[in-house]
């Protein structure tokens, strides 16, 4: 784990976005970083396709852990 320096404007955007999404500032930053990375890895997919795929995979992983 490390510290990431971001400019004040981006931090303000994170603060606003985390209120709308119900995430902490750190969780919102991690979400943006992960989705951005995945969008770069899969340039043919839209943001919504990438986010939907991640959500489906998270739900499946929870179901596997729960044994359903």
PyMOL Python script that loads the backbone (N, CA, C, O; Angstrom):
from pymol import cmd

cmd.read_pdbstr("""\
ATOM      1  N   UNK A   1       0.856  -1.163   0.000  1.00  0.00           N
ATOM      2  CA  UNK A   1       0.000   0.000   0.000  1.00  0.00           C
ATOM      3  C   UNK A   1       0.904   1.229   0.000  1.00  0.00           C
ATOM      4  O   UNK A   1       1.966   1.238   0.622  1.00  0.00           O
ATOM      5  N   UNK A   2       0.471   2.241  -0.694  1.00  0.00           N
ATOM      6  CA  UNK A   2       1.271   3.443  -0.780  1.00  0.00           C
ATOM      7  C   UNK A   2       0.395   4.678  -0.806  1.00  0.00           C
ATOM      8  O   UNK A   2      -0.830   4.607  -0.704  1.00  0.00           O
ATOM      9  N   UNK A   3       1.045   5.782  -0.941  1.00  0.00           N
ATOM     10  CA  UNK A   3       0.344   7.057  -0.996  1.00  0.00           C
ATOM     11  C   UNK A   3       0.404   7.559  -2.425  1.00  0.00           C
ATOM     12  O   UNK A   3       1.455   7.514  -3.065  1.00  0.00           O
ATOM     13  N   UNK A   4      -0.723   8.037  -2.923  1.00  0.00           N
ATOM     14  CA  UNK A   4      -0.803   8.601  -4.264  1.00  0.00           C
ATOM     15  C   UNK A   4      -1.097  10.083  -4.119  1.00  0.00           C
ATOM     16  O   UNK A   4      -2.060  10.469  -3.456  1.00  0.00           O
ATOM     17  N   UNK A   5      -0.277  10.905  -4.733  1.00  0.00           N
ATOM     18  CA  UNK A   5      -0.511  12.349  -4.716  1.00  0.00           C
ATOM     19  C   UNK A   5      -1.387  12.729  -5.896  1.00  0.00           C
ATOM     20  O   UNK A   5      -1.061  12.423  -7.043  1.00  0.00           O
ATOM     21  N   UNK A   6      -2.496  13.396  -5.616  1.00  0.00           N
ATOM     22  CA  UNK A   6      -3.375  13.888  -6.669  1.00  0.00           C
ATOM     23  C   UNK A   6      -3.614  15.371  -6.434  1.00  0.00           C
ATOM     24  O   UNK A   6      -3.475  15.871  -5.317  1.00  0.00           O
ATOM     25  N   UNK A   7      -3.974  16.061  -7.503  1.00  0.00           N
ATOM     26  CA  UNK A   7      -4.171  17.503  -7.333  1.00  0.00           C
ATOM     27  C   UNK A   7      -5.490  17.785  -6.606  1.00  0.00           C
ATOM     28  O   UNK A   7      -6.358  16.919  -6.502  1.00  0.00           O
ATOM     29  N   UNK A   8      -5.614  18.989  -6.121  1.00  0.00           N
ATOM     30  CA  UNK A   8      -6.768  19.372  -5.309  1.00  0.00           C
ATOM     31  C   UNK A   8      -8.083  19.271  -6.069  1.00  0.00           C
ATOM     32  O   UNK A   8      -9.100  18.894  -5.487  1.00  0.00           O
ATOM     33  N   UNK A   9      -8.083  19.602  -7.366  1.00  0.00           N
ATOM     34  CA  UNK A   9      -9.323  19.516  -8.142  1.00  0.00           C
ATOM     35  C   UNK A   9      -9.820  18.079  -8.248  1.00  0.00           C
ATOM     36  O   UNK A   9     -11.015  17.818  -8.110  1.00  0.00           O
ATOM     37  N   UNK A  10      -8.899  17.149  -8.495  1.00  0.00           N
ATOM     38  CA  UNK A  10      -9.308  15.748  -8.576  1.00  0.00           C
ATOM     39  C   UNK A  10      -9.796  15.251  -7.219  1.00  0.00           C
ATOM     40  O   UNK A  10     -10.751  14.476  -7.149  1.00  0.00           O
ATOM     41  N   UNK A  11      -9.156  15.685  -6.156  1.00  0.00           N
ATOM     42  CA  UNK A  11      -9.594  15.288  -4.820  1.00  0.00           C
ATOM     43  C   UNK A  11     -11.006  15.801  -4.544  1.00  0.00           C
ATOM     44  O   UNK A  11     -11.817  15.095  -3.946  1.00  0.00           O
ATOM     45  N   UNK A  12     -11.300  17.013  -4.973  1.00  0.00           N
ATOM     46  CA  UNK A  12     -12.654  17.555  -4.814  1.00  0.00           C
ATOM     47  C   UNK A  12     -13.665  16.731  -5.616  1.00  0.00           C
ATOM     48  O   UNK A  12     -14.774  16.474  -5.147  1.00  0.00           O
ATOM     49  N   UNK A  13     -13.277  16.320  -6.820  1.00  0.00           N
ATOM     50  CA  UNK A  13     -14.166  15.478  -7.621  1.00  0.00           C
ATOM     51  C   UNK A  13     -14.393  14.130  -6.948  1.00  0.00           C
ATOM     52  O   UNK A  13     -15.503  13.598  -6.968  1.00  0.00           O
ATOM     53  N   UNK A  14     -13.340  13.582  -6.354  1.00  0.00           N
ATOM     54  CA  UNK A  14     -13.476  12.323  -5.609  1.00  0.00           C
ATOM     55  C   UNK A  14     -14.443  12.480  -4.439  1.00  0.00           C
ATOM     56  O   UNK A  14     -15.298  11.624  -4.209  1.00  0.00           O
ATOM     57  N   UNK A  15     -14.301  13.571  -3.712  1.00  0.00           N
ATOM     58  CA  UNK A  15     -15.166  13.820  -2.562  1.00  0.00           C
ATOM     59  C   UNK A  15     -16.634  13.879  -3.000  1.00  0.00           C
ATOM     60  O   UNK A  15     -17.501  13.297  -2.348  1.00  0.00           O
ATOM     61  N   UNK A  16     -16.908  14.576  -4.092  1.00  0.00           N
ATOM     62  CA  UNK A  16     -18.284  14.683  -4.598  1.00  0.00           C
ATOM     63  C   UNK A  16     -18.795  13.333  -5.090  1.00  0.00           C
ATOM     64  O   UNK A  16     -19.935  12.959  -4.813  1.00  0.00           O
ATOM     65  N   UNK A  17     -17.959  12.605  -5.815  1.00  0.00           N
ATOM     66  CA  UNK A  17     -18.373  11.314  -6.361  1.00  0.00           C
ATOM     67  C   UNK A  17     -18.623  10.289  -5.263  1.00  0.00           C
ATOM     68  O   UNK A  17     -19.536   9.472  -5.379  1.00  0.00           O
ATOM     69  N   UNK A  18     -17.826  10.320  -4.202  1.00  0.00           N
ATOM     70  CA  UNK A  18     -18.008   9.318  -3.143  1.00  0.00           C
ATOM     71  C   UNK A  18     -19.316   9.537  -2.396  1.00  0.00           C
ATOM     72  O   UNK A  18     -19.918   8.580  -1.910  1.00  0.00           O
ATOM     73  N   UNK A  19     -19.759  10.779  -2.301  1.00  0.00           N
ATOM     74  CA  UNK A  19     -21.063  11.037  -1.675  1.00  0.00           C
ATOM     75  C   UNK A  19     -22.187  10.460  -2.519  1.00  0.00           C
ATOM     76  O   UNK A  19     -23.142   9.897  -1.983  1.00  0.00           O
ATOM     77  N   UNK A  20     -22.080  10.597  -3.838  1.00  0.00           N
ATOM     78  CA  UNK A  20     -23.117  10.086  -4.730  1.00  0.00           C
ATOM     79  C   UNK A  20     -23.118   8.565  -4.796  1.00  0.00           C
ATOM     80  O   UNK A  20     -24.171   7.945  -4.942  1.00  0.00           O
ATOM     81  N   UNK A  21     -21.936   7.966  -4.689  1.00  0.00           N
ATOM     82  CA  UNK A  21     -21.838   6.505  -4.844  1.00  0.00           C
ATOM     83  C   UNK A  21     -21.934   5.747  -3.533  1.00  0.00           C
ATOM     84  O   UNK A  21     -22.139   4.533  -3.534  1.00  0.00           O
ATOM     85  N   UNK A  22     -21.788   6.450  -2.407  1.00  0.00           N
ATOM     86  CA  UNK A  22     -21.815   5.763  -1.119  1.00  0.00           C
ATOM     87  C   UNK A  22     -20.499   5.082  -0.774  1.00  0.00           C
ATOM     88  O   UNK A  22     -20.447   4.241   0.124  1.00  0.00           O
ATOM     89  N   UNK A  23     -19.448   5.440  -1.480  1.00  0.00           N
ATOM     90  CA  UNK A  23     -18.130   4.874  -1.201  1.00  0.00           C
ATOM     91  C   UNK A  23     -17.316   5.877  -0.386  1.00  0.00           C
ATOM     92  O   UNK A  23     -17.632   7.066  -0.346  1.00  0.00           O
ATOM     93  N   UNK A  24     -16.270   5.380   0.258  1.00  0.00           N
ATOM     94  CA  UNK A  24     -15.304   6.281   0.879  1.00  0.00           C
ATOM     95  C   UNK A  24     -14.484   6.930  -0.233  1.00  0.00           C
ATOM     96  O   UNK A  24     -14.527   6.491  -1.382  1.00  0.00           O
ATOM     97  N   UNK A  25     -13.742   7.970   0.113  1.00  0.00           N
ATOM     98  CA  UNK A  25     -12.881   8.606  -0.888  1.00  0.00           C
ATOM     99  C   UNK A  25     -11.872   7.591  -1.424  1.00  0.00           C
ATOM    100  O   UNK A  25     -11.640   7.529  -2.632  1.00  0.00           O
ATOM    101  N   UNK A  26     -11.279   6.805  -0.547  1.00  0.00           N
ATOM    102  CA  UNK A  26     -10.309   5.798  -0.994  1.00  0.00           C
ATOM    103  C   UNK A  26     -10.955   4.741  -1.876  1.00  0.00           C
ATOM    104  O   UNK A  26     -10.377   4.333  -2.883  1.00  0.00           O
ATOM    105  N   UNK A  27     -12.149   4.296  -1.504  1.00  0.00           N
ATOM    106  CA  UNK A  27     -12.845   3.285  -2.312  1.00  0.00           C
ATOM    107  C   UNK A  27     -13.238   3.849  -3.674  1.00  0.00           C
ATOM    108  O   UNK A  27     -13.179   3.139  -4.678  1.00  0.00           O
ATOM    109  N   UNK A  28     -13.637   5.116  -3.715  1.00  0.00           N
ATOM    110  CA  UNK A  28     -13.984   5.734  -4.997  1.00  0.00           C
ATOM    111  C   UNK A  28     -12.754   5.847  -5.880  1.00  0.00           C
ATOM    112  O   UNK A  28     -12.822   5.562  -7.076  1.00  0.00           O
ATOM    113  N   UNK A  29     -11.632   6.259  -5.307  1.00  0.00           N
ATOM    114  CA  UNK A  29     -10.391   6.350  -6.074  1.00  0.00           C
ATOM    115  C   UNK A  29      -9.989   4.973  -6.595  1.00  0.00           C
ATOM    116  O   UNK A  29      -9.601   4.839  -7.756  1.00  0.00           O
ATOM    117  N   UNK A  30     -10.079   3.952  -5.749  1.00  0.00           N
ATOM    118  CA  UNK A  30      -9.737   2.589  -6.171  1.00  0.00           C
ATOM    119  C   UNK A  30     -10.660   2.123  -7.295  1.00  0.00           C
ATOM    120  O   UNK A  30     -10.213   1.469  -8.237  1.00  0.00           O
ATOM    121  N   UNK A  31     -11.948   2.460  -7.197  1.00  0.00           N
ATOM    122  CA  UNK A  31     -12.914   2.094  -8.246  1.00  0.00           C
ATOM    123  C   UNK A  31     -12.520   2.753  -9.563  1.00  0.00           C
ATOM    124  O   UNK A  31     -12.449   2.089 -10.597  1.00  0.00           O
ATOM    125  N   UNK A  32     -12.264   4.061  -9.526  1.00  0.00           N
ATOM    126  CA  UNK A  32     -11.884   4.766 -10.750  1.00  0.00           C
ATOM    127  C   UNK A  32     -10.600   4.201 -11.342  1.00  0.00           C
ATOM    128  O   UNK A  32     -10.495   4.045 -12.559  1.00  0.00           O
ATOM    129  N   UNK A  33      -9.632   3.894 -10.501  1.00  0.00           N
ATOM    130  CA  UNK A  33      -8.364   3.341 -10.981  1.00  0.00           C
ATOM    131  C   UNK A  33      -8.592   1.980 -11.626  1.00  0.00           C
ATOM    132  O   UNK A  33      -8.090   1.711 -12.717  1.00  0.00           O
ATOM    133  N   UNK A  34      -9.350   1.124 -10.947  1.00  0.00           N
ATOM    134  CA  UNK A  34      -9.594  -0.238 -11.479  1.00  0.00           C
ATOM    135  C   UNK A  34     -10.356  -0.187 -12.790  1.00  0.00           C
ATOM    136  O   UNK A  34      -9.967  -0.839 -13.758  1.00  0.00           O
ATOM    137  N   UNK A  35     -11.437   0.580 -12.834  1.00  0.00           N
ATOM    138  CA  UNK A  35     -12.237   0.656 -14.054  1.00  0.00           C
ATOM    139  C   UNK A  35     -11.416   1.281 -15.178  1.00  0.00           C
ATOM    140  O   UNK A  35     -11.477   0.818 -16.317  1.00  0.00           O
ATOM    141  N   UNK A  36     -10.654   2.320 -14.875  1.00  0.00           N
ATOM    142  CA  UNK A  36      -9.804   2.929 -15.892  1.00  0.00           C
ATOM    143  C   UNK A  36      -8.784   1.960 -16.444  1.00  0.00           C
ATOM    144  O   UNK A  36      -8.546   1.926 -17.651  1.00  0.00           O
ATOM    145  N   UNK A  37      -8.176   1.171 -15.571  1.00  0.00           N
ATOM    146  CA  UNK A  37      -7.209   0.179 -15.998  1.00  0.00           C
ATOM    147  C   UNK A  37      -7.872  -0.861 -16.897  1.00  0.00           C
ATOM    148  O   UNK A  37      -7.331  -1.225 -17.942  1.00  0.00           O
ATOM    149  N   UNK A  38      -9.051  -1.338 -16.484  1.00  0.00           N
ATOM    150  CA  UNK A  38      -9.753  -2.342 -17.275  1.00  0.00           C
ATOM    151  C   UNK A  38     -10.210  -1.787 -18.616  1.00  0.00           C
ATOM    152  O   UNK A  38     -10.188  -2.499 -19.620  1.00  0.00           O
ATOM    153  N   UNK A  39     -10.623  -0.522 -18.644  1.00  0.00           N
ATOM    154  CA  UNK A  39     -11.015   0.104 -19.913  1.00  0.00           C
ATOM    155  C   UNK A  39      -9.818   0.205 -20.854  1.00  0.00           C
ATOM    156  O   UNK A  39      -9.970   0.030 -22.063  1.00  0.00           O
ATOM    157  N   UNK A  40      -8.641   0.483 -20.323  1.00  0.00           N
ATOM    158  CA  UNK A  40      -7.450   0.514 -21.164  1.00  0.00           C
ATOM    159  C   UNK A  40      -7.088  -0.877 -21.673  1.00  0.00           C
ATOM    160  O   UNK A  40      -6.615  -1.022 -22.800  1.00  0.00           O
ATOM    161  N   UNK A  41      -7.307  -1.895 -20.852  1.00  0.00           N
ATOM    162  CA  UNK A  41      -7.007  -3.264 -21.264  1.00  0.00           C
ATOM    163  C   UNK A  41      -8.018  -3.799 -22.270  1.00  0.00           C
ATOM    164  O   UNK A  41      -7.688  -4.667 -23.078  1.00  0.00           O
ATOM    165  N   UNK A  42      -9.245  -3.288 -22.229  1.00  0.00           N
ATOM    166  CA  UNK A  42     -10.335  -3.729 -23.109  1.00  0.00           C
ATOM    167  C   UNK A  42     -10.911  -2.525 -23.849  1.00  0.00           C
ATOM    168  O   UNK A  42     -12.050  -2.136 -23.588  1.00  0.00           O
ATOM    169  N   UNK A  43     -10.151  -1.928 -24.764  1.00  0.00           N
ATOM    170  CA  UNK A  43     -10.603  -0.684 -25.402  1.00  0.00           C
ATOM    171  C   UNK A  43     -11.875  -0.835 -26.233  1.00  0.00           C
ATOM    172  O   UNK A  43     -12.524   0.165 -26.542  1.00  0.00           O
ATOM    173  N   UNK A  44     -12.240  -2.046 -26.596  1.00  0.00           N
ATOM    174  CA  UNK A  44     -13.466  -2.260 -27.372  1.00  0.00           C
ATOM    175  C   UNK A  44     -14.731  -2.255 -26.537  1.00  0.00           C
ATOM    176  O   UNK A  44     -15.836  -2.244 -27.081  1.00  0.00           O
ATOM    177  N   UNK A  45     -14.579  -2.262 -25.208  1.00  0.00           N
ATOM    178  CA  UNK A  45     -15.742  -2.276 -24.321  1.00  0.00           C
ATOM    179  C   UNK A  45     -16.022  -0.864 -23.817  1.00  0.00           C
ATOM    180  O   UNK A  45     -15.109  -0.052 -23.666  1.00  0.00           O
ATOM    181  N   UNK A  46     -17.288  -0.587 -23.562  1.00  0.00           N
ATOM    182  CA  UNK A  46     -17.653   0.691 -22.973  1.00  0.00           C
ATOM    183  C   UNK A  46     -17.446   0.623 -21.462  1.00  0.00           C
ATOM    184  O   UNK A  46     -17.265  -0.450 -20.886  1.00  0.00           O
ATOM    185  N   UNK A  47     -17.478   1.791 -20.844  1.00  0.00           N
ATOM    186  CA  UNK A  47     -17.407   1.841 -19.381  1.00  0.00           C
ATOM    187  C   UNK A  47     -18.489   0.962 -18.765  1.00  0.00           C
ATOM    188  O   UNK A  47     -18.223   0.212 -17.826  1.00  0.00           O
ATOM    189  N   UNK A  48     -19.705   1.053 -19.289  1.00  0.00           N
ATOM    190  CA  UNK A  48     -20.831   0.302 -18.727  1.00  0.00           C
ATOM    191  C   UNK A  48     -20.644  -1.201 -18.902  1.00  0.00           C
ATOM    192  O   UNK A  48     -21.028  -1.973 -18.023  1.00  0.00           O
ATOM    193  N   UNK A  49     -20.072  -1.622 -19.999  1.00  0.00           N
ATOM    194  CA  UNK A  49     -19.799  -3.046 -20.205  1.00  0.00           C
ATOM    195  C   UNK A  49     -18.748  -3.538 -19.221  1.00  0.00           C
ATOM    196  O   UNK A  49     -18.881  -4.623 -18.656  1.00  0.00           O
ATOM    197  N   UNK A  50     -17.711  -2.749 -19.017  1.00  0.00           N
ATOM    198  CA  UNK A  50     -16.657  -3.126 -18.070  1.00  0.00           C
ATOM    199  C   UNK A  50     -17.222  -3.172 -16.649  1.00  0.00           C
ATOM    200  O   UNK A  50     -16.989  -4.138 -15.924  1.00  0.00           O
ATOM    201  N   UNK A  51     -17.962  -2.139 -16.248  1.00  0.00           N
ATOM    202  CA  UNK A  51     -18.528  -2.089 -14.896  1.00  0.00           C
ATOM    203  C   UNK A  51     -19.513  -3.227 -14.681  1.00  0.00           C
ATOM    204  O   UNK A  51     -19.521  -3.836 -13.612  1.00  0.00           O
ATOM    205  N   UNK A  52     -20.349  -3.529 -15.683  1.00  0.00           N
ATOM    206  CA  UNK A  52     -21.316  -4.629 -15.563  1.00  0.00           C
ATOM    207  C   UNK A  52     -20.611  -5.966 -15.425  1.00  0.00           C
ATOM    208  O   UNK A  52     -21.021  -6.809 -14.626  1.00  0.00           O
ATOM    209  N   UNK A  53     -19.550  -6.164 -16.201  1.00  0.00           N
ATOM    210  CA  UNK A  53     -18.789  -7.408 -16.111  1.00  0.00           C
ATOM    211  C   UNK A  53     -18.183  -7.569 -14.723  1.00  0.00           C
ATOM    212  O   UNK A  53     -18.219  -8.659 -14.152  1.00  0.00           O
ATOM    213  N   UNK A  54     -17.629  -6.492 -14.180  1.00  0.00           N
ATOM    214  CA  UNK A  54     -17.039  -6.551 -12.840  1.00  0.00           C
ATOM    215  C   UNK A  54     -18.095  -6.865 -11.781  1.00  0.00           C
ATOM    216  O   UNK A  54     -17.848  -7.646 -10.862  1.00  0.00           O
ATOM    217  N   UNK A  55     -19.262  -6.258 -11.914  1.00  0.00           N
ATOM    218  CA  UNK A  55     -20.342  -6.519 -10.963  1.00  0.00           C
ATOM    219  C   UNK A  55     -20.801  -7.974 -11.044  1.00  0.00           C
ATOM    220  O   UNK A  55     -20.988  -8.622 -10.014  1.00  0.00           O
ATOM    221  N   UNK A  56     -20.982  -8.488 -12.256  1.00  0.00           N
ATOM    222  CA  UNK A  56     -21.379  -9.897 -12.410  1.00  0.00           C
ATOM    223  C   UNK A  56     -20.346 -10.827 -11.793  1.00  0.00           C
ATOM    224  O   UNK A  56     -20.703 -11.785 -11.108  1.00  0.00           O
ATOM    225  N   UNK A  57     -19.057 -10.549 -12.034  1.00  0.00           N
ATOM    226  CA  UNK A  57     -18.002 -11.395 -11.476  1.00  0.00           C
ATOM    227  C   UNK A  57     -17.971 -11.326  -9.956  1.00  0.00           C
ATOM    228  O   UNK A  57     -17.711 -12.335  -9.301  1.00  0.00           O
ATOM    229  N   UNK A  58     -18.229 -10.160  -9.385  1.00  0.00           N
ATOM    230  CA  UNK A  58     -18.259 -10.016  -7.924  1.00  0.00           C
ATOM    231  C   UNK A  58     -19.423 -10.802  -7.337  1.00  0.00           C
ATOM    232  O   UNK A  58     -19.276 -11.445  -6.297  1.00  0.00           O
ATOM    233  N   UNK A  59     -20.572 -10.754  -7.991  1.00  0.00           N
ATOM    234  CA  UNK A  59     -21.743 -11.497  -7.517  1.00  0.00           C
ATOM    235  C   UNK A  59     -21.470 -12.997  -7.595  1.00  0.00           C
ATOM    236  O   UNK A  59     -21.780 -13.737  -6.662  1.00  0.00           O
ATOM    237  N   UNK A  60     -20.890 -13.441  -8.710  1.00  0.00           N
ATOM    238  CA  UNK A  60     -20.554 -14.870  -8.848  1.00  0.00           C
ATOM    239  C   UNK A  60     -19.582 -15.311  -7.767  1.00  0.00           C
ATOM    240  O   UNK A  60     -19.744 -16.388  -7.195  1.00  0.00           O
ATOM    241  N   UNK A  61     -18.580 -14.501  -7.480  1.00  0.00           N
ATOM    242  CA  UNK A  61     -17.594 -14.851  -6.452  1.00  0.00           C
ATOM    243  C   UNK A  61     -18.266 -14.972  -5.087  1.00  0.00           C
ATOM    244  O   UNK A  61     -17.934 -15.868  -4.311  1.00  0.00           O
ATOM    245  N   UNK A  62     -19.213 -14.074  -4.788  1.00  0.00           N
ATOM    246  CA  UNK A  62     -19.949 -14.157  -3.520  1.00  0.00           C
ATOM    247  C   UNK A  62     -20.785 -15.427  -3.467  1.00  0.00           C
ATOM    248  O   UNK A  62     -20.868 -16.071  -2.421  1.00  0.00           O
ATOM    249  N   UNK A  63     -21.406 -15.792  -4.588  1.00  0.00           N
ATOM    250  CA  UNK A  63     -22.215 -17.007  -4.627  1.00  0.00           C
ATOM    251  C   UNK A  63     -21.360 -18.245  -4.419  1.00  0.00           C
ATOM    252  O   UNK A  63     -21.774 -19.173  -3.724  1.00  0.00           O
ATOM    253  N   UNK A  64     -20.178 -18.269  -5.011  1.00  0.00           N
ATOM    254  CA  UNK A  64     -19.261 -19.394  -4.834  1.00  0.00           C
ATOM    255  C   UNK A  64     -18.837 -19.505  -3.378  1.00  0.00           C
ATOM    256  O   UNK A  64     -18.814 -20.599  -2.813  1.00  0.00           O
ATOM    257  N   UNK A  65     -18.498 -18.360  -2.767  1.00  0.00           N
ATOM    258  CA  UNK A  65     -18.106 -18.384  -1.351  1.00  0.00           C
ATOM    259  C   UNK A  65     -19.253 -18.837  -0.453  1.00  0.00           C
ATOM    260  O   UNK A  65     -19.032 -19.489   0.567  1.00  0.00           O
ATOM    261  N   UNK A  66     -20.479 -18.487  -0.837  1.00  0.00           N
ATOM    262  CA  UNK A  66     -21.646 -18.862  -0.029  1.00  0.00           C
ATOM    263  C   UNK A  66     -22.084 -20.297  -0.322  1.00  0.00           C
ATOM    264  O   UNK A  66     -22.906 -20.858   0.402  1.00  0.00           O
ATOM    265  N   UNK A  67     -21.534 -20.891  -1.387  1.00  0.00           N
ATOM    266  CA  UNK A  67     -21.885 -22.256  -1.725  1.00  0.00           C
ATOM    267  C   UNK A  67     -23.191 -22.389  -2.475  1.00  0.00           C
ATOM    268  O   UNK A  67     -23.802 -23.458  -2.471  1.00  0.00           O
ATOM    269  N   UNK A  68     -23.630 -21.322  -3.119  1.00  0.00           N
ATOM    270  CA  UNK A  68     -24.881 -21.400  -3.888  1.00  0.00           C
ATOM    271  C   UNK A  68     -24.618 -21.549  -5.356  1.00  0.00           C
ATOM    272  O   UNK A  68     -25.558 -21.630  -6.147  1.00  0.00           O
TER     273      UNK A  68
END
""", "prot")
cmd.dss("prot")
cmd.show_as("cartoon", "prot")
cmd.util.cbc("prot")
cmd.orient("prot")
